[in-house]
């Protein structure tokens, strides 16, 4: 439960960093600052579609053949998908820091230089 809460906290903090990065550094307008969230929506839809396909083509045939459903069989998908959140946070952070310390002129970046 603690791990789930900490991952949820990281995602919320990550979402809170989007306006700082895209409005303060990249100078997106208020309407355009919501566009990065569309990428998350597309990713969630793609992951949901992939999970439904995996369930249809792997889990259901296995259940029909053996008649036994093992709940742990779904862990292979979770293990595969669990690497994407830390990797995406790392990529976002590295890109933000490279911009902040090389070509940033906003007041937020000046606070980072102190």
Secondary structure by P-SEA (a helix, b strand, c coil): caaaaaaaaaaaaaaaaccccccccccccccccaaaaaaaaaaaaaaaaaaaaaaaacaaaaaaaccccccccaaaaaaaacaaaaaaaaaaaaaaaaaaacccccaaaaaaac
